[in-house]
Amino acid sequence: KERYAPTAGSGPFRFVSYEQEAAVVENNPHFAGDYRGNKAQLEKVTVKRVNEKLDVDYVINGDIDITTGVVEGAKIEKAKANEDKVGFVTYPRSGYGYLSFHTDFGPTAEKEVRQAIAYSIDRNKFVDDILEGYGVLVNSEYGLSQWMYEVNKAELQEKLVNYVNNAEKANELLDQSTYKFEADGVTPFDSSKASAEYLRHNAAKEALVINHAGSTNNSITDLIATMLVPNLAAAGIEFNIETLEFSAMLDFYQVPTSQVAALGARKYHSFNLATTFSAVYDPYLSLSSNYLGTRNNSTQTNHPAFDELTKKLRQLDPSQKDEYAAVWLEYQIEWNDYLPMVPLYSNEYYDIFGKRVQNVTTTPIYSIGRAAIDITVE
């Protein structure tokens, strides 16, 4: 009860209610102030889920005051065309968008299958069609605003595999996987015949089928659906995509393995998501084998090299920036090969707000949850 309807709390706002996917908080009179001594100016804030495709329209029309983390070029251009009604803050993202796998389950437990999927995605199309000039490709787990990225930019370009749409390379990798046979589980697969009707199988006669979960009202989910089905068929892979409400999709993605029974049998192998890193970048929390079976390690990855490298990162002193950057680069190279996720893009974030909203001070590491203390409204 205290978790979902807290009677006590800290910070500039305190909990009032959470109903019908809308959370309400109010000014906390007991808050002593942040590190500057500042207190919140707003009396009440409502945070609610809206249709992602229409969030900027809602701001333009005055239905909501602010929407954050806008990445789609078309929506950004629409906001710019209505500067008499909206304002915006922009900054490079400390995070990225990706296609994530469960690395312990079904075909995606094999690295060659994960890499073949990466070679079946036209990642440039994401940047062109979705971001429309407001983002770039990334080849590992990093965001444009991270200082480690800036320090290692040249080495990343030189040492990371740039996965491009290449059916020949995808088939070459799959021939090294267990899915190298026809339906009889014996006859070698002929990649020249690959199609939706001619699929790869393993020795147990199991077809190479990927079940993907994406969220509803999401243009990236829509693009994956139109792109990956035909591209993966060219490698002998059947790709089934289902759209779920975001919270339901996260349940299947993050649910601890001990609780799978509550959802039914495991079904989905891949998910399209995005993340924003905190100021303290610590991949140990999401990839260490110590967190297998928990929500932390959502990909259920068990890779000794990750255990070693992520532990090294968190054990360095904050003053050891050069050493940290070197280990971080080593980790990114390993990640790029093991591929628990296919990195798609990092981008410019736009936080778009109505003209009555003042003092929006968001940055890559100072999100709206913290920056709300600065906001006033006319």
VOGU-3710 file (C-alpha; in Angstrom, 3 decimals, decimal comma):
1> keryaptags> 0,000/0,000/0,000  2,750/2,458/0,916  4,445/1,884/-2,438  1,411/2,723/-4,573  -0,317/5,244/-2,290  2,456/6,667/-0,124  1,523/8,691/2,923  5,103/9,902/3,406  7,758/11,049/0,984  10,551/13,514/0,336
11> gpfrfvsyeq> 11,330/16,099/-2,287  9,629/19,226/-3,634  6,326/17,444/-4,326  4,277/14,912/-2,415  1,933/12,203/-3,653  -1,808/12,842/-3,939  -3,252/10,098/-6,157  -2,705/7,666/-8,991  -5,815/6,747/-10,970  -6,505/5,870/-14,619
21> eaavvennph> -2,852/6,211/-15,624  -2,579/9,719/-14,175  -0,406/10,588/-11,181  -1,079/13,761/-9,199  1,452/15,379/-6,868  1,271/18,646/-4,943  3,716/21,148/-3,518  5,387/19,739/-0,394  5,361/22,446/2,313  7,853/20,466/4,407
31> fagdyrgnka> 10,556/20,400/1,724  13,563/22,426/2,892  14,843/23,174/-0,608  17,265/21,642/-3,087  21,046/22,167/-3,089  20,427/25,806/-4,057  17,781/26,264/-1,395  15,066/26,451/-4,067  11,551/25,131/-3,512  8,936/24,194/-6,095
41> qlekvtvkrv> 6,782/27,017/-7,472  3,962/24,862/-8,836  1,046/23,976/-6,589  0,046/20,787/-8,401  1,413/18,612/-11,206  -0,441/15,886/-13,099  1,611/13,333/-15,049  -0,492/11,221/-17,388  -0,096/8,843/-20,293  -1,242/10,162/-23,670
51> nekldvdyvi> -1,178/8,863/-27,230  2,494/9,099/-28,243  1,647/10,007/-31,814  -0,407/13,025/-30,690  1,553/14,361/-27,719  2,920/17,407/-29,570  -0,544/18,171/-31,001  -1,895/18,147/-27,435  0,725/20,731/-26,403  0,008/22,933/-29,448
61> ngdidittgv> -3,724/22,772/-28,702  -3,221/23,505/-24,996  -4,567/20,141/-23,819  -1,324/19,412/-21,945  1,471/21,761/-20,874  4,603/19,781/-21,677  5,782/16,590/-23,347  9,379/15,474/-22,974  11,831/13,336/-24,915  10,335/13,921/-28,373
71> vegakiekak> 12,548/12,291/-31,036  10,464/12,079/-34,220  11,465/14,623/-36,856  7,906/15,219/-38,068  6,699/16,138/-34,577  9,705/18,386/-33,951  9,083/20,219/-37,239  5,426/20,630/-36,298  6,462/22,240/-32,995  8,870/24,577/-34,805
81> anedkvgfvt> 6,087/25,583/-37,177  3,985/26,602/-34,155  6,509/28,646/-32,180  3,799/31,183/-31,453  2,135/28,493/-29,312  5,019/26,389/-27,982  8,598/26,644/-26,830  11,195/23,906/-26,524  14,485/22,895/-24,948  16,816/20,621/-26,934
91> yprsgygyls> 19,879/18,598/-25,955  21,781/15,492/-27,110  20,476/12,323/-25,544  22,313/10,447/-22,820  20,854/7,210/-24,097  19,742/5,394/-27,226  17,005/3,394/-28,930  17,418/-0,334/-29,473  15,955/-3,720/-30,276  16,469/-5,842/-27,160
101> fhtdfgptae> 16,657/-9,618/-26,806  16,145/-12,227/-24,148  19,533/-13,901/-24,467  18,613/-17,020/-22,496  15,487/-18,043/-24,387  14,752/-19,579/-27,796  16,693/-18,664/-30,935  17,966/-15,356/-29,533  20,031/-17,293/-26,979  22,494/-17,761/-29,862
111> kevrqaiays> 24,816/-14,851/-30,657  24,809/-15,714/-34,364  21,012/-15,309/-34,479  21,204/-11,943/-32,722  23,910/-10,747/-35,106  21,941/-12,026/-38,124  18,930/-9,974/-36,997  21,214/-6,929/-36,733  22,322/-7,571/-40,320  18,646/-7,617/-41,370
121> idrnkfvddi> 17,818/-4,097/-40,177  18,286/-0,997/-42,300  19,299/1,178/-39,366  19,806/4,196/-41,614  16,084/4,031/-42,338  15,345/4,627/-38,640  17,442/7,779/-38,676  15,937/8,963/-41,973  12,283/7,953/-41,562  11,740/8,412/-37,832
131> legygvlvns> 14,307/10,932/-36,653  14,474/12,894/-39,939  17,858/14,451/-39,300  17,573/14,699/-35,513  19,686/11,645/-34,685  22,608/9,439/-35,671  23,433/5,738/-35,744  25,166/4,206/-32,744  26,923/0,852/-32,752  26,962/-0,033/-29,073
141> eyglsqwmye> 25,538/0,999/-25,701  26,175/4,734/-25,564  24,512/8,112/-26,016  25,680/11,255/-27,776  26,053/13,350/-24,627  28,261/10,948/-22,669  31,802/12,230/-22,097  33,181/8,692/-22,637  31,686/8,746/-26,121  33,341/12,072/-26,918
151> vnkaelqekl> 36,732/10,822/-25,700  36,499/7,527/-27,626  34,608/8,668/-30,723  37,423/7,884/-33,208  38,157/4,463/-31,672  34,466/3,548/-31,660  34,200/4,288/-35,352  37,295/2,219/-36,084  36,731/-0,805/-33,845  32,971/-1,397/-33,723
161> vnyvnnaeka> 31,063/-3,437/-36,288  28,615/-1,239/-38,189  25,696/-3,630/-38,706  24,022/-2,888/-42,044  21,265/-4,633/-43,966  23,118/-7,552/-45,575  21,189/-10,779/-46,266  24,351/-12,592/-47,371  26,131/-11,839/-44,096  23,026/-12,765/-42,093
171> nelldqstyk> 22,843/-16,156/-43,807  26,575/-16,702/-43,320  26,183/-16,201/-39,574  23,096/-18,400/-39,350  24,978/-21,216/-41,098  27,240/-21,151/-38,017  24,270/-21,418/-35,651  22,209/-24,494/-34,810  19,579/-23,275/-37,296  21,377/-24,524/-40,399
181> feadgvtpfd> 18,971/-27,184/-41,666  15,783/-27,580/-43,653  12,573/-28,781/-41,997  13,850/-32,377/-41,737  16,608/-31,232/-39,343  19,264/-32,917/-41,517  19,450/-31,355/-44,980  21,674/-28,247/-45,044  19,705/-25,035/-45,501  20,009/-23,443/-48,957
191> sskasaeylr> 20,126/-19,684/-48,397  19,302/-19,017/-52,067  15,808/-20,422/-51,380  15,198/-18,475/-48,162  11,650/-17,146/-47,928  8,602/-17,016/-45,691  7,796/-20,550/-46,838  11,345/-21,932/-46,670  12,577/-21,432/-43,099  15,634/-22,483/-41,191
201> hnaakealvi> 15,381/-25,284/-38,628  17,641/-26,864/-36,042  18,406/-30,564/-35,614  15,292/-30,889/-33,434  13,234/-29,735/-36,464  12,293/-26,475/-34,714  11,768/-23,551/-37,094  13,667/-20,299/-36,566  10,794/-18,136/-35,362  11,178/-14,812/-33,541
211> nhagstnnsi> 8,238/-13,409/-31,585  8,584/-9,670/-31,102  6,666/-7,396/-28,715  6,303/-3,701/-29,496  4,252/-0,962/-27,879  1,084/0,474/-29,413  0,922/3,917/-31,056  4,671/3,812/-31,629  6,116/4,775/-35,016  9,265/2,741/-34,344
221> tdliatmlvp> 7,169/-0,380/-33,727  5,383/0,320/-37,025  8,677/0,644/-38,924  10,037/-2,578/-37,426  6,894/-4,390/-38,528  7,207/-3,268/-42,148  10,973/-3,686/-42,356  11,944/-6,820/-40,475  9,336/-9,286/-41,733  10,585/-9,299/-45,368
231> nlaaagiefn> 14,263/-8,760/-44,460  14,360/-11,695/-42,063  12,479/-13,919/-44,496  15,504/-13,481/-46,786  17,548/-15,218/-44,072  15,000/-17,985/-43,456  13,585/-16,444/-40,270  9,895/-16,036/-39,454  9,314/-12,772/-37,567  6,005/-12,330/-35,761
241> ietlefsaml> 5,229/-8,956/-34,215  2,551/-8,143/-31,656  1,699/-4,714/-30,267  0,920/-4,424/-26,567  0,218/-1,602/-24,179  3,589/-0,346/-22,991  3,119/-1,524/-19,397  2,118/-5,001/-20,603  5,150/-5,170/-22,894  7,423/-4,235/-19,979
251> dfyqvptsqv> 5,884/-7,002/-17,886  6,997/-9,567/-20,457  10,390/-7,917/-20,873  11,316/-7,259/-17,264  9,403/-9,887/-15,324  11,682/-11,984/-13,095  11,944/-15,528/-14,387  10,501/-16,773/-11,094  7,253/-14,946/-11,889  6,848/-16,044/-15,505
261> aalgarkyhs> 4,043/-18,395/-14,531  1,863/-15,400/-13,702  2,050/-14,281/-17,347  1,902/-17,715/-18,891  4,643/-19,423/-20,880  7,477/-17,212/-22,145  6,668/-16,078/-25,624  8,623/-13,021/-26,779  12,262/-13,033/-27,847  12,707/-9,370/-28,784
271> fnlattfsav> 11,363/-5,937/-27,842  11,840/-2,399/-29,193  12,696/0,060/-26,447  14,869/3,026/-25,566  16,723/4,114/-22,457  18,267/7,188/-20,890  21,386/6,766/-18,767  21,789/8,424/-15,407  24,772/10,652/-14,686  26,381/7,654/-12,992
281> ydpylslssn> 26,701/5,126/-15,814  26,807/1,647/-14,270  26,022/-1,237/-16,678  26,834/-3,730/-13,918  23,325/-3,213/-12,604  21,710/-4,321/-15,868  24,109/-6,964/-17,247  25,785/-8,692/-14,312  24,989/-12,391/-13,984  24,403/-11,676/-10,286
291> ylgtrnnstq> 21,057/-10,223/-11,374  19,898/-13,157/-13,500  16,227/-13,870/-12,944  15,492/-10,305/-11,833  14,110/-7,163/-13,457  17,567/-5,553/-13,371  19,021/-7,950/-15,928  16,058/-7,704/-18,293  17,924/-9,376/-21,168  18,796/-12,292/-18,838
301> tnhpafdelt> 22,418/-12,068/-20,017  25,040/-14,373/-18,520  28,375/-13,378/-20,040  31,610/-13,603/-17,975  33,295/-10,801/-19,955  30,473/-8,424/-19,007  30,774/-9,449/-15,355  34,479/-8,630/-15,396  34,343/-5,370/-17,351  31,315/-3,870/-15,621
311> kklrqldpsq> 32,860/-4,694/-12,248  36,084/-2,941/-13,308  34,137/0,178/-14,282  32,417/0,544/-10,935  35,577/-0,114/-8,909  37,585/2,763/-10,404  37,945/5,979/-8,442  36,099/8,975/-9,949  39,453/10,675/-10,494  40,639/7,849/-12,813
321> kdeyaavwle> 38,973/9,245/-15,938  41,550/7,946/-18,428  41,413/4,433/-16,967  37,621/4,543/-16,933  37,432/5,649/-20,573  39,775/2,811/-21,599  37,748/0,115/-19,799  34,518/1,657/-21,115  35,850/1,326/-24,679  36,803/-2,316/-24,062
331> yqiewndylp> 33,293/-2,938/-22,732  31,665/-1,286/-25,778  33,714/-3,459/-28,146  32,643/-6,612/-26,283  29,005/-5,428/-26,212  29,082/-4,743/-29,958  30,056/-8,383/-30,562  27,885/-10,138/-27,968  24,927/-7,930/-28,903  22,339/-8,325/-26,135
341> mvplysneyy> 20,533/-5,558/-28,020  20,742/-4,118/-31,528  21,587/-0,411/-31,130  19,518/1,721/-33,492  20,052/5,415/-32,851  20,897/8,169/-30,431  19,319/11,509/-31,007  18,472/15,055/-30,091  15,793/15,261/-27,427  13,150/17,971/-27,601
351> difgkrvqnv> 11,127/18,883/-24,530  8,165/20,821/-25,943  5,910/23,018/-23,815  3,103/25,551/-24,099  3,850/29,259/-23,920  2,435/29,629/-20,403  5,188/27,321/-19,102  8,370/29,121/-18,021  11,855/28,137/-16,792  12,193/24,642/-18,286
361> tttpiysigr> 15,830/23,787/-17,521  16,081/20,141/-18,565  19,425/18,705/-19,733  20,681/15,198/-20,661  21,052/14,389/-16,946  18,579/16,836/-15,376  15,253/15,352/-16,394  11,768/16,805/-15,992  11,293/14,956/-12,694  14,031/17,077/-11,148
371> aaiditve> 13,690/20,180/-13,331  10,027/20,554/-12,320  11,236/22,413/-9,252  12,308/25,305/-11,529  9,112/25,527/-13,594  6,544/28,299/-13,244  3,347/28,921/-15,215  1,770/32,223/-16,189
//
